[in-house]
Amino acid sequence: MTKDFDHIVIGAGISGLGAAHFSARRGLRTLVLESSQRVGGCIKTHPFAGLDGFWTEAGSHTCFNSYGNLLGIMDDLGLTAAVQTKTKVGYRLWKDGKRRSIGSALHLLEAAVSLPRLFTTPKDGQRVADYYGRVLGRRNYRDLLRHAFQAVICQDADDYPAEALFRRKPRRKDVIKAFTFADGLSRIPQAIASQERIEVRTGVHVSAVTPDADGFRIDLGDGTALTCAYLTLAVPPDQAARLMPDGFTAARQTIAAIAMAEIETLTLAFRVSDLQLPPLAGLIAVGGSFYSAVSRDFLPDSTYRGFAFHFRPGELCPKEQVTVACQALGVDPRHIAAQGETHNRLPALRAGHASVVDQIDRALAGSRLGITGNWFLGVSIEDALTRSRRESDRLFGPETKALG
Ligand SMILES: Cc1cc2nc3c(=O)[nH]c(=O)nc-3n(C[C@H](O)[C@H](O)[C@H](O)COP(=O)(O)OP(=O)(O)OC[C@H]3O[C@@H](n4cnc5c(N)ncnc54)[C@H](O)[C@@H]3O)c2cc1C
């Protein structure tokens, strides 16, 4: 029987949009179903109401020229020429109520003695605390690195798998090293989603997924149903476990055991004249109620400055978060020009995660079901797209020619 779509993707974060892009390039009729009202997931450029289009990033803020799959998609969409250089500004530590230099927490002698171990210490299968404590020294890990890593992954870093934190990838020399766009990173998911060859439906609740002859039936919250020959789940692991069709019981249990870290993000904007703070990339918190703050100073605006504070969940009420953030910025809360709140989520991976991925892949082998996300290789945008590309190649075979 003819299916409604060749390929349905559930989830319109970068993983799902990448999966849709790769199948649409192959000429497949592709539909993306997203439960929220917007595409992009953790890529969320937040425009402040009433501030003349001034924005800050409430999630992802930087892409690199080592993001080969992302750059391939950007090439397809004519976006590569539009990348925006980021002004170089440094991070500061926020410790014991003071902003301090990164160097103040570094134990140089210990780093020099430990560093040769970089060439002999295996990374795979190690906890972040064990691996980096060894190659840069225990005190460097305790006083600096664990906080810097927590700032990146917005969760406690000690038990995270070392190999999932930073992956070496080849760089593209024709693209600047670190980039954004003049209107922020949301340009990327929006451009993928607005291609004519991909249909995207937002605000859709998927109630059940059932295998049917040569494909799947997707039941929606409004009582209607859709059919497809291939399905890709591109949602966080708790949702993927809920949506796993019958026949994948063991994989469902494996996926359900992957935890998520919740992050309460507070975005704040101020008039430039109301802040004494010198330009900075952001704050790495050493202890305290937030992991990190990321500023918009990488793309200076003549009127406003913006910040995203990533708070631990459930510790402070919104008013207390504002007080803590303003204290860290050295500004009176009465000067806030606009503010917003975002709930971010990232997977809380654990050492040994590669064997979890192996189990999932063994269960999926030979099926028409793909699963992608930032919970396979690592949380960076490129890690997510690398998984989407691999799943696309598994389901549909490698792309043999550019379809344009
Ligand atoms: C604060 C922060 C800063 C970051 N900074 C960077 C950075 O600078 N550079 C970088 O490379 N990476 C960064 N990352 C990581 C990166 O942004 C994410 O890992 C990546 O965007 C995740 O994409 P995803 O599609 O896998 O997941 P998500 O973005 O979480 O997307 C999942 C999508 O599925 C939808 N969904 C969930 N359940 C359902 C359902 N039942 N039905 C339908 N849809 C559903 C969600 O609404 C969402 O749109 C950052 C992340 C955070 C949170």
The ligand as a MOL file (V3000), in Angstrom:
LIG
                    3D

  0  0  0     0  0            999 V3000
M  V30 BEGIN CTAB
M  V30 COUNTS 53 58 0 0 0
M  V30 BEGIN ATOM
M  V30 1 C 22.8760 25.8550 26.7810 0
M  V30 2 C 23.4400 25.0470 25.6540 0
M  V30 3 C 24.5450 25.5390 24.9340 0
M  V30 4 C 25.0620 24.7830 23.8790 0
M  V30 5 N 26.0990 25.3040 23.1370 0
M  V30 6 C 26.5440 24.6320 22.0560 0
M  V30 7 C 27.4990 25.2320 21.1860 0
M  V30 8 O 27.8990 26.3890 21.3740 0
M  V30 9 N 27.9320 24.5000 20.1060 0
M  V30 10 C 27.4850 23.2270 19.8690 0
M  V30 11 O 27.9290 22.5980 18.9060 0
M  V30 12 N 26.5380 22.6460 20.6590 0
M  V30 13 C 26.0490 23.3320 21.7360 0
M  V30 14 N 25.0710 22.7900 22.5120 0
M  V30 15 C 24.5870 21.4310 22.2140 0
M  V30 16 C 23.6530 21.3760 21.0030 0
M  V30 17 O 22.9670 22.5780 20.8380 0
M  V30 18 C 22.6160 20.2690 21.1940 0
M  V30 19 O 23.1840 19.0720 21.6750 0
M  V30 20 C 21.9110 19.9540 19.8720 0
M  V30 21 O 21.3850 21.1460 19.3000 0
M  V30 22 C 20.8280 18.9350 20.1530 0
M  V30 23 O 20.0850 18.6660 19.0050 0
M  V30 24 P 19.0450 17.4570 18.9670 0
M  V30 25 O 18.2380 17.6130 17.7580 0
M  V30 26 O 19.7870 16.1810 19.1710 0
M  V30 27 O 18.1590 17.6290 20.2900 0
M  V30 28 P 17.1840 18.8130 20.6780 0
M  V30 29 O 17.7490 20.1110 20.2470 0
M  V30 30 O 16.8670 18.5990 22.1100 0
M  V30 31 O 15.8920 18.5500 19.7750 0
M  V30 32 C 14.9160 17.6100 20.0720 0
M  V30 33 C 13.6050 18.1050 19.4890 0
M  V30 34 O 12.6150 17.0970 19.6770 0
M  V30 35 C 11.4330 17.7330 20.0920 0
M  V30 36 N 10.6250 16.7310 20.7950 0
M  V30 37 C 10.8100 16.2230 22.0440 0
M  V30 38 N 9.8730 15.2950 22.3120 0
M  V30 39 C 9.0890 15.2050 21.1970 0
M  V30 40 C 7.9720 14.4020 20.8480 0
M  V30 41 N 7.4660 13.4940 21.6930 0
M  V30 42 N 7.4110 14.5680 19.6290 0
M  V30 43 C 7.9250 15.4690 18.7520 0
M  V30 44 N 8.9770 16.2630 19.0290 0
M  V30 45 C 9.5750 16.1160 20.2390 0
M  V30 46 C 11.9150 18.8640 20.9810 0
M  V30 47 O 10.9020 19.8510 21.1430 0
M  V30 48 C 13.1010 19.3740 20.1770 0
M  V30 49 O 12.7160 20.3110 19.2060 0
M  V30 50 C 24.4990 23.5320 23.5570 0
M  V30 51 C 23.3760 23.0590 24.2600 0
M  V30 52 C 22.8510 23.8080 25.2920 0
M  V30 53 C 21.6070 23.3080 26.0050 0
M  V30 END ATOM
M  V30 BEGIN BOND
M  V30 1 1 1 2
M  V30 2 1 2 3
M  V30 3 2 2 52
M  V30 4 2 3 4
M  V30 5 1 4 5
M  V30 6 1 4 50
M  V30 7 2 5 6
M  V30 8 1 6 7
M  V30 9 1 6 13
M  V30 10 2 7 8
M  V30 11 1 7 9
M  V30 12 1 9 10
M  V30 13 2 10 11
M  V30 14 1 10 12
M  V30 15 2 12 13
M  V30 16 1 13 14
M  V30 17 1 14 15
M  V30 18 1 14 50
M  V30 19 1 15 16
M  V30 20 1 16 17
M  V30 21 1 16 18
M  V30 22 1 18 19
M  V30 23 1 18 20
M  V30 24 1 20 21
M  V30 25 1 20 22
M  V30 26 1 22 23
M  V30 27 1 23 24
M  V30 28 2 24 25
M  V30 29 1 24 26
M  V30 30 1 24 27
M  V30 31 1 27 28
M  V30 32 2 28 29
M  V30 33 1 28 30
M  V30 34 1 28 31
M  V30 35 1 31 32
M  V30 36 1 32 33
M  V30 37 1 33 34
M  V30 38 1 33 48
M  V30 39 1 34 35
M  V30 40 1 35 36
M  V30 41 1 35 46
M  V30 42 1 36 37
M  V30 43 1 36 45
M  V30 44 2 37 38
M  V30 45 1 38 39
M  V30 46 1 39 40
M  V30 47 2 39 45
M  V30 48 1 40 41
M  V30 49 2 40 42
M  V30 50 1 42 43
M  V30 51 2 43 44
M  V30 52 1 44 45
M  V30 53 1 46 47
M  V30 54 1 46 48
M  V30 55 1 48 49
M  V30 56 2 50 51
M  V30 57 1 51 52
M  V30 58 1 52 53
M  V30 END BOND
M  V30 END CTAB
M  END
